[in-house]
C-alpha cells in the first residue's frame, strides 16, 4: 500500500519536489524528537568575573599582604575574587529527590585554595536566597545544600582564592543530578578582557575595590 502511494507520488511530482518534501518531514521529526529529549534540567556554571584583588609583584616599602602570618608576596602568590553564576537553563525543575546524596552539587578549586566560605551575592528568588547554603569540605571544595532549582532560576556567589602568581585557578563543577549528564561551564568574563586598562580601573565593582583595600595591611 505504501509502495503504491509512493509510486503515485513519483508519477505526479518530480524527484526534486519529493526530496524537498522528505527533507521537511524528517526536519520536523528531528525538531519534535529534540524538543522532548531536551525537556530536562540543564545546569550551567558561568564565571562572570575573575579579578585580581592583589596585583603587587613585590613588596613596596612597608606595604605587605599576609595570609596565615606568611607574606604571600614573598611566596609569589596573589588573591583573586571570582564571581560565579549558577543557573538552571533547562526545561525542567530540579527537585530535592533528584540530588545524589553521595555526590552533592558544588564546586572545586584547582590550582588555588579558598580563603573563606563563598558568599551569596544575588539570587533570582527569595526561596533560593534563603535555601542555598555552602559547606566547606576543605580548602578547595565546597558543597551546596539540596534545594528546589526551578527552570530559569539562578544564584550568584563570590569566592576569594589564593593562588600562585603564574597559575590561574580553575573552577570545576561537581555533583550529580538525575537527568543531567554533565554540568556545563562557561567563562563570560573572557570577553571582557579586551577592555583597556583605564576601563578596567574605573569599571571595577565596589566589591573588588573594597576587597583590595581590606587585604593591604
DAPE-V706356 format. One line per field, one symbol per residue. phi: phi as a letter, one per 20 degrees, with the letter a starting at -180 (. if undefined). Layout:
phi: ???
This chain:
phi: .ffffffffffecffffffffffffffffffffffffefbfbecdceebbdffdcefbfcmefbccclmdffffeldbcddddcddcdeedbedeffeeefebffrbcedmrceebggdedabfbfffgedfcddfebfcccddffbfdfgnebbccccecebfgecefdddfcoccgndfbeecccffffefeffgffffeeffgffffffffeee
